[in-house]
Every structure is written in C-alpha cells, then in structure tokens.
C-alpha cells in the first residue's frame, strides 16, 4: 500500500527550525506595522555609524596631542636660558644690539642747517616699532642742549605704534656752538589725567653730523632717561565753548608739583586776540601750599568767527614774593599752540558745549612769551552773538 501525500499545511515537528522563512515569519508575527520596523532599522544604523565616528575622532585627538606636549616641554626647558636676554635686557645691550633698538623703536628725522640765519631745521617724519604689546597715544618733544627752555611738541596721535608726525621745528644755533650741541627727541605716551609715560629717547650730537647737506635717516631710539628734568609744576583746568553764544568757559581746577617755597600761589587767566592782550581774570590766593585747589570758573565772550585768532594763557603766580617779575610758569592754548595744549584746544572745539579737562605741565614764562610775540595792547570791541 502506498503512503498518503504530505499536506503542505502540516506544522513542523517540535524542536525543528524553518530557516529559509525565518525573517518573513518574524515580520509576519510582529504586531508592529512595516513602516515602524523600517524606521527602527534606520535609527539603529545611524546610531552605529555615530559610535564609529566618535571612536575615530578620539583616536585622532590622541595622536595629535603627543607632538604638542613634546613641543611645550621643549619650550619650557629653553625658556630658562633666554628669559634674561629677551624679557628684561640690560640697558647697555639695548643701545648696542639690533634687538635692543627694536625694543624702543625707530625715528625718522631730517636735518638741515641754514648757515645764513644760523638755524637748524629739524623735521620729524615718523616713528615705527614703538613699545610692543598694544597701541599707545604717542607724541614727540624736541629740544637742543644749548637752548634751555626752548622745545617743540608735536600733536598727539591716537592709538598707533607707528605715528606719522610730518612736523618741522627750528632752533637758532650759532655755527660756533654746533660741535657742542646735542639734539634731543623724546617720545611719550599721552595720558590726559596722569603723568605721561616715556617711550624712548634719541640723543644726537650735532658735531658728529655732516650738516653741509640735507640729511634724512632712521635713528634707533634708546631707553628713556631714569630721571626727567626738574619740572616747575602742572596745572589742571577744563575748557568749554558754545559756538552759538560765543561763550568760552575756563575752569581752573588745581595745581600740583609747585615749588615748596611758594607762599601765596594763584592763577591768572589771560585772553589774547590777534597777538594783543585782550581780557584777563585771576583766581583767589591759596596760602602755604604747593598743590592748591581752586575750582573757579571764568567765562569769556569770543565770537565763533574769532575763535581761531584767540590765544589763551594760564599763568601761575606767587604773590608772596613782591620782587618777582615773572610767573612761576605758563600754559599757552589756541590755534598757534603745539603739542598737548593744541590737542586740548582741538578737543574743546570738536566737543562743543561739553567741558574737557586735562593736566598741563607749566613751561617757562619767557619761552611762552617769545612764542606769543605779543604786540602793544589796545582796546577791542567785537560784535557778539545774542545769548
């Protein structure tokens, strides 16, 4: 008798596995829809790829850190042998070595001597490579050893280590005094309310320079002098100008660094127009102090059309010395001024109606008077705008 044919729907015996139909059976037996299964598979694949990428990045970083660590160790070992030379060099090394010259910067000058008038023309062109580590507000001060009290200051250049001055000044030096004269150029960092920081100096003996021709060279700057020449004091005051009403307000605030021997210091404020004395005021007297505090305001009526023809002079006097014929020192401001006073005057005009305060070093009275070249006084009556 023959066996009956196997039924295709008969279940497989227990303990056996139908391998060819495993995945379709699992999919068919899962209660989730097909799109959910596909999304789960994609998420699992993305997670696996992300893990592999993270592992690769960690390996790359580990390999990159090794050379940097070795380099840092090498620099640390070498730093101990070079700190003294690079960070804090000796003054002698700065003046003789090229690295020292770059530490203080360079200055471009032009020199021309007129044998007829016996004047030397000093042209301050530009400076470069001033103090590294941030910008400064530099200006230059020029003087000659044979002319005490006569100096020229450039205007302040904001936020630069390479200022372009392009200013010329003249000094009268007889030809017989040229071999013993020395040209001195000082560079300072301007600060409105504190002492100005020295940036470098140039001392050029004129006897070593061939003045038969016009010379223009770059000179290395040296370190600033340890001690500055004795000052006659400083004066702090504010300026305010209102163009519409023509009101110029000068507030004399205080002085400092005056000679201790002064008995009764006070400040005289003078206004000149077209090189002639015009108006004047003075503060109260402060007895027995080298740092008097005034805080007194004075208002002058100056038409806007004449503001460029006005010179403002503040002078510190001492009433306790009746035989004294000249003030302790003066400050000259206006369009004909130079250096810090000119900068202060320009700031006042640029910020109309706002007071601008600043400290100024007092200069010898004869030097200021020589630059003013005042004419005989006469009475002025100018039309002023209505307030």
LOLUM-586721 format. One record per residue (C-alpha): residue in three letters; x, y, z. Coordinates in nm, 2 decimals, m for minus. Layout:
N
REC   code     east    north       up
REC    ALA        X        Y        Z
...
//
This chain:
387
REC   code     east    north       up
REC    UNK     0.00     0.00     0.00
REC    UNK     0.14     0.35    m0.08
REC    UNK     0.18     0.64     0.17
REC    UNK    m0.06     0.92     0.15
REC    UNK     0.09     1.25     0.02
REC    UNK     0.21     1.51     0.28
REC    UNK    m0.02     1.80     0.35
REC    UNK     0.15     2.14     0.28
REC    UNK    m0.02     2.29     0.58
REC    UNK     0.11     2.04     0.83
REC    UNK     0.30     2.20     1.11
REC    UNK     0.67     2.12     1.16
REC    UNK     0.76     1.88     1.44
REC    UNK     0.86     2.03     1.77
REC    UNK     1.23     2.12     1.80
REC    UNK     1.29     2.19     1.43
REC    UNK     1.35     2.53     1.27
REC    UNK     1.24     2.65     0.93
REC    UNK     1.55     2.87     0.84
REC    UNK     1.45     2.99     0.49
REC    UNK     1.14     3.15     0.62
REC    UNK     1.28     3.30     0.95
REC    UNK     1.27     3.67     0.87
REC    UNK     0.94     3.67     0.69
REC    UNK     0.79     3.47     0.98
REC    UNK     0.93     3.72     1.24
REC    UNK     0.79     4.01     1.04
REC    UNK     0.46     3.84     1.00
REC    UNK     0.45     3.76     1.37
REC    UNK     0.54     4.11     1.49
REC    UNK     0.24     4.32     1.57
REC    UNK     0.42     4.65     1.45
REC    UNK     0.34     4.79     1.11
REC    UNK     0.61     4.76     0.84
REC    UNK     0.70     5.13     0.83
REC    UNK     0.78     5.12     1.21
REC    UNK     1.02     4.84     1.16
REC    UNK     1.20     5.02     0.87
REC    UNK     1.23     5.34     1.09
REC    UNK     1.37     5.14     1.38
REC    UNK     1.63     4.98     1.15
REC    UNK     1.74     5.31     1.01
REC    UNK     1.78     5.46     1.36
REC    UNK     1.99     5.17     1.47
REC    UNK     2.21     5.21     1.17
REC    UNK     2.26     5.58     1.23
REC    UNK     2.35     5.51     1.60
REC    UNK     2.60     5.26     1.50
REC    UNK     2.77     5.49     1.24
REC    UNK     2.78     5.77     1.50
REC    UNK     2.96     5.55     1.75
REC    UNK     3.22     5.45     1.49
REC    UNK     3.28     5.82     1.40
REC    UNK     3.32     5.92     1.77
REC    UNK     3.58     5.64     1.82
REC    UNK     3.77     5.75     1.52
REC    UNK     3.78     6.12     1.64
REC    UNK     3.91     6.01     1.98
REC    UNK     4.19     5.82     1.82
REC    UNK     4.29     6.12     1.60
REC    UNK     4.30     6.36     1.90
REC    UNK     4.51     6.12     2.10
REC    UNK     4.77     6.11     1.82
REC    UNK     4.77     6.50     1.78
REC    UNK     4.83     6.57     2.15
REC    UNK     5.15     6.39     2.16
REC    UNK     5.36     6.63     1.95
REC    UNK     5.21     6.94     2.12
REC    UNK     5.31     6.81     2.46
REC    UNK     5.66     6.74     2.35
REC    UNK     5.69     7.09     2.20
REC    UNK     5.56     7.26     2.52
REC    UNK     5.82     7.07     2.72
REC    UNK     6.09     7.18     2.48
REC    UNK     5.99     7.55     2.51
REC    UNK     5.97     7.53     2.88
REC    UNK     6.32     7.39     2.91
REC    UNK     6.46     7.66     2.67
REC    UNK     6.28     7.94     2.84
REC    UNK     6.50     7.93     3.14
REC    UNK     6.81     8.01     2.93
REC    UNK     6.66     8.30     2.73
REC    UNK     6.44     8.49     2.98
REC    UNK     6.71     8.73     3.10
REC    UNK     6.80     8.83     2.74
REC    UNK     6.46     8.86     2.58
REC    UNK     6.22     8.97     2.86
REC    UNK     6.44     9.21     3.06
REC    UNK     6.75     9.30     2.87
REC    UNK     7.03     9.52     3.00
REC    UNK     7.03     9.89     2.90
REC    UNK     7.38     9.85     2.75
REC    UNK     7.27     9.56     2.54
REC    UNK     6.97     9.76     2.41
REC    UNK     7.19    10.05     2.29
REC    UNK     7.44     9.83     2.11
REC    UNK     7.24     9.54     1.98
REC    UNK     6.99     9.55     1.69
REC    UNK     6.73     9.37     1.91
REC    UNK     6.77     9.65     2.17
REC    UNK     6.70     9.92     1.91
REC    UNK     6.38     9.74     1.80
REC    UNK     6.27     9.72     2.17
REC    UNK     6.24    10.10     2.19
REC    UNK     6.15    10.17     1.82
REC    UNK     6.30    10.39     1.55
REC    UNK     6.26    10.75     1.45
REC    UNK     6.30    10.91     1.11
REC    UNK     6.44    11.26     1.11
REC    UNK     6.56    11.52     0.85
REC    UNK     6.82    11.78     0.94
REC    UNK     6.90    12.10     0.75
REC    UNK     7.13    12.38     0.87
REC    UNK     7.10    12.73     0.72
REC    UNK     7.44    12.89     0.76
REC    UNK     7.29    13.24     0.67
REC    UNK     7.03    13.25     0.95
REC    UNK     7.23    13.00     1.17
REC    UNK     6.92    12.80     1.23
REC    UNK     6.88    12.42     1.21
REC    UNK     6.55    12.28     1.08
REC    UNK     6.45    11.95     1.24
REC    UNK     6.19    11.76     1.05
REC    UNK     6.01    11.48     1.25
REC    UNK     5.88    11.25     0.98
REC    UNK     5.76    10.93     1.16
REC    UNK     5.83    10.67     1.42
REC    UNK     5.80    10.29     1.40
REC    UNK     5.80     9.98     1.62
REC    UNK     5.73    10.16     1.94
REC    UNK     5.66     9.97     2.26
REC    UNK     5.51     9.64     2.17
REC    UNK     5.21     9.48     2.34
REC    UNK     4.93     9.72     2.25
REC    UNK     4.87    10.06     2.09
REC    UNK     4.96    10.40     2.26
REC    UNK     4.89    10.77     2.20
REC    UNK     5.24    10.90     2.12
REC    UNK     5.38    11.25     2.07
REC    UNK     5.73    11.38     2.04
REC    UNK     5.92    11.65     2.22
REC    UNK     6.23    11.81     2.06
REC    UNK     6.49    12.03     2.23
REC    UNK     6.86    12.13     2.19
REC    UNK     7.10    12.13     2.48
REC    UNK     7.23    12.49     2.40
REC    UNK     6.88    12.64     2.43
REC    UNK     6.74    12.57     2.78
REC    UNK     6.36    12.61     2.80
REC    UNK     6.30    12.61     2.42
REC    UNK     6.13    12.30     2.29
REC    UNK     5.88    12.18     2.04
REC    UNK     5.60    11.93     2.09
REC    UNK     5.41    11.75     1.82
REC    UNK     5.04    11.68     1.83
REC    UNK     4.92    11.36     1.98
REC    UNK     4.85    11.06     1.75
REC    UNK     4.58    10.83     1.88
REC    UNK     4.61    10.45     1.90
REC    UNK     4.92    10.37     1.70
REC    UNK     5.27    10.23     1.73
REC    UNK     5.38    10.39     1.40
REC    UNK     5.28    10.76     1.42
REC    UNK     5.34    10.99     1.12
REC    UNK     5.43    11.34     1.25
REC    UNK     5.54    11.54     0.95
REC    UNK     5.62    11.84     1.16
REC    UNK     5.92    12.08     1.14
REC    UNK     6.07    12.30     1.40
REC    UNK     6.36    12.54     1.40
REC    UNK     6.63    12.62     1.66
REC    UNK     6.88    12.91     1.65
REC    UNK     7.23    12.77     1.70
REC    UNK     7.54    12.97     1.61
REC    UNK     7.78    12.78     1.39
REC    UNK     8.05    12.80     1.66
REC    UNK     7.81    12.62     1.91
REC    UNK     7.72    12.33     1.67
REC    UNK     8.01    12.10     1.78
REC    UNK     7.89    12.11     2.14
REC    UNK     7.52    12.10     2.08
REC    UNK     7.30    11.78     2.12
REC    UNK     6.96    11.73     1.96
REC    UNK     6.72    11.55     2.20
REC    UNK     6.40    11.39     2.09
REC    UNK     6.17    11.23     2.35
REC    UNK     5.86    11.02     2.28
REC    UNK     5.58    11.00     2.53
REC    UNK     5.25    10.81     2.57
REC    UNK     4.98    11.08     2.62
REC    UNK     4.76    11.05     2.93
REC    UNK     4.51    11.32     3.00
REC    UNK     4.48    11.29     3.38
REC    UNK     4.82    11.14     3.48
REC    UNK     5.19    11.15     3.41
REC    UNK     5.28    11.08     3.05
REC    UNK     5.47    10.76     3.01
REC    UNK     5.81    10.79     2.83
REC    UNK     5.85    10.56     2.53
REC    UNK     6.21    10.63     2.42
REC    UNK     6.47    10.89     2.35
REC    UNK     6.72    11.00     2.09
REC    UNK     7.04    11.19     2.17
REC    UNK     7.21    11.31     1.86
REC    UNK     7.54    11.51     1.89
REC    UNK     7.53    11.76     1.61
REC    UNK     7.90    11.77     1.60
REC    UNK     7.90    11.42     1.45
REC    UNK     7.65    11.51     1.17
REC    UNK     7.75    11.65     0.83
REC    UNK     7.52    11.95     0.80
REC    UNK     7.65    12.06     0.47
REC    UNK     7.37    11.87     0.30
REC    UNK     7.01    11.79     0.39
REC    UNK     7.01    11.46     0.58
REC    UNK     6.72    11.22     0.63
REC    UNK     6.78    10.90     0.82
REC    UNK     6.63    10.64     1.05
REC    UNK     6.77    10.65     1.40
REC    UNK     6.72    10.39     1.67
REC    UNK     6.56    10.51     1.99
REC    UNK     6.72    10.43     2.32
REC    UNK     6.57    10.38     2.67
REC    UNK     6.42    10.69     2.83
REC    UNK     6.62    10.87     3.10
REC    UNK     6.59    10.75     3.45
REC    UNK     6.51    11.09     3.58
REC    UNK     6.33    11.37     3.40
REC    UNK     6.45    11.73     3.42
REC    UNK     6.30    11.93     3.71
REC    UNK     5.95    12.05     3.64
REC    UNK     5.81    12.37     3.76
REC    UNK     5.47    12.21     3.82
REC    UNK     5.14    12.12     3.65
REC    UNK     4.80    12.28     3.61
REC    UNK     4.47    12.12     3.56
REC    UNK     4.18    12.30     3.40
REC    UNK     3.88    12.24     3.18
REC    UNK     3.76    12.42     2.86
REC    UNK     3.41    12.46     2.73
REC    UNK     3.30    12.65     2.42
REC    UNK     2.94    12.72     2.30
REC    UNK     2.96    12.84     1.93
REC    UNK     2.60    12.98     1.93
REC    UNK     2.66    13.22     2.22
REC    UNK     3.03    13.26     2.18
REC    UNK     3.09    13.17     2.55
REC    UNK     3.44    13.03     2.64
REC    UNK     3.44    12.89     2.99
REC    UNK     3.77    12.82     3.17
REC    UNK     3.75    12.63     3.50
REC    UNK     4.08    12.64     3.69
REC    UNK     4.07    12.32     3.90
REC    UNK     4.40    12.26     4.07
REC    UNK     4.78    12.27     4.05
REC    UNK     5.05    12.02     4.17
REC    UNK     5.42    11.98     4.19
REC    UNK     5.48    12.35     4.25
REC    UNK     5.80    12.46     4.43
REC    UNK     5.75    12.42     4.80
REC    UNK     5.88    12.77     4.86
REC    UNK     5.57    12.93     4.71
REC    UNK     5.38    13.13     4.98
REC    UNK     5.06    13.25     4.81
REC    UNK     5.01    13.09     4.46
REC    UNK     4.73    13.20     4.24
REC    UNK     4.64    13.16     3.86
REC    UNK     4.59    13.44     3.61
REC    UNK     4.39    13.37     3.30
REC    UNK     4.46    13.59     3.00
REC    UNK     4.29    13.61     2.66
REC    UNK     4.48    13.75     2.36
REC    UNK     4.33    13.84     2.02
REC    UNK     4.55    13.89     1.72
REC    UNK     4.86    13.88     1.94
REC    UNK     4.74    14.16     2.16
REC    UNK     4.63    14.14     2.52
REC    UNK     4.25    14.15     2.55
REC    UNK     4.09    14.02     2.87
REC    UNK     4.22    13.88     3.20
REC    UNK     4.09    13.72     3.52
REC    UNK     4.26    13.57     3.82
REC    UNK     4.17    13.31     4.09
REC    UNK     4.18    13.35     4.47
REC    UNK     4.51    13.32     4.65
REC    UNK     4.59    12.99     4.83
REC    UNK     4.84    13.03     5.11
REC    UNK     5.12    12.79     5.20
REC    UNK     5.06    12.50     4.96
REC    UNK     5.24    12.35     4.67
REC    UNK     4.92    12.18     4.55
REC    UNK     4.65    12.45     4.56
REC    UNK     4.29    12.36     4.48
REC    UNK     4.09    12.64     4.31
REC    UNK     3.79    12.52     4.12
REC    UNK     3.70    12.86     3.99
REC    UNK     3.52    12.93     3.66
REC    UNK     3.57    13.22     3.42
REC    UNK     3.36    13.30     3.11
REC    UNK     3.48    13.50     2.81
REC    UNK     3.27    13.61     2.51
REC    UNK     3.45    13.51     2.20
REC    UNK     3.27    13.51     1.86
REC    UNK     3.30    13.19     1.66
REC    UNK     3.45    13.39     1.37
REC    UNK     3.74    13.50     1.60
REC    UNK     3.80    13.17     1.79
REC    UNK     4.09    13.08     1.56
REC    UNK     4.26    13.41     1.63
REC    UNK     4.25    13.38     2.01
REC    UNK     4.53    13.27     2.24
REC    UNK     4.46    13.16     2.59
REC    UNK     4.73    13.18     2.85
REC    UNK     4.71    13.05     3.21
REC    UNK     5.00    13.16     3.44
REC    UNK     5.08    13.06     3.80
REC    UNK     5.20    13.35     4.01
REC    UNK     5.32    13.39     4.37
REC    UNK     5.20    13.70     4.54
REC    UNK     5.42    13.62     4.84
REC    UNK     5.73    13.73     4.65
REC    UNK     5.69    14.10     4.58
REC    UNK     6.02    14.13     4.39
REC    UNK     5.92    13.85     4.15
REC    UNK     5.88    14.00     3.80
REC    UNK     5.76    13.69     3.61
REC    UNK     5.53    13.40     3.69
REC    UNK     5.63    13.05     3.80
REC    UNK     5.52    12.90     3.47
REC    UNK     5.26    12.93     3.19
REC    UNK     5.04    12.72     2.96
REC    UNK     4.95    12.85     2.62
REC    UNK     4.65    12.72     2.42
REC    UNK     4.50    12.82     2.09
REC    UNK     4.54    12.76     1.72
REC    UNK     4.90    12.88     1.74
REC    UNK     4.99    12.64     2.02
REC    UNK     5.16    12.30     1.98
REC    UNK     5.16    11.96     2.14
REC    UNK     4.92    11.89     2.43
REC    UNK     4.78    12.24     2.45
REC    UNK     4.69    12.23     2.08
REC    UNK     4.53    11.89     2.12
REC    UNK     4.33    12.02     2.42
REC    UNK     4.21    12.32     2.22
REC    UNK     4.11    12.10     1.93
REC    UNK     3.92    11.86     2.16
REC    UNK     3.72    12.16     2.30
REC    UNK     3.62    12.27     1.95
REC    UNK     3.53    11.91     1.85
REC    UNK     3.31    11.86     2.15
REC    UNK     3.12    12.18     2.17
REC    UNK     2.91    12.25     2.48
REC    UNK     3.10    11.98     2.68
REC    UNK     3.38    12.06     2.93
REC    UNK     3.71    11.89     2.85
REC    UNK     3.96    11.87     3.14
REC    UNK     4.33    11.80     3.12
REC    UNK     4.66    11.84     3.31
REC    UNK     4.93    12.05     3.15
REC    UNK     5.30    12.09     3.25
REC    UNK     5.39    12.45     3.32
REC    UNK     5.65    12.60     3.08
REC    UNK     5.90    12.88     3.14
REC    UNK     5.73    13.22     3.11
REC    UNK     6.00    13.36     2.87
REC    UNK     5.96    13.07     2.63
REC    UNK     5.58    13.12     2.61
REC    UNK     5.62    13.49     2.57
REC    UNK     5.87    13.45     2.29
REC    UNK     5.63    13.23     2.10
REC    UNK     5.34    13.46     2.15
REC    UNK     5.53    13.77     2.03
REC    UNK     5.27    14.00     2.18
REC    UNK     5.20    14.34     2.02
REC    UNK     5.12    14.66     2.22
REC    UNK     4.78    14.64     2.39
REC    UNK     4.47    14.81     2.26
REC    UNK     4.10    14.80     2.34
REC    UNK     3.89    14.57     2.14
REC    UNK     3.52    14.58     2.09
REC    UNK     3.38    14.29     1.89
REC    UNK     3.02    14.22     1.79
REC    UNK     2.90    13.92     1.99
REC    UNK     2.60    13.70     1.91
REC    UNK     2.30    13.72     2.14
REC    UNK     2.29    13.45     2.41
//
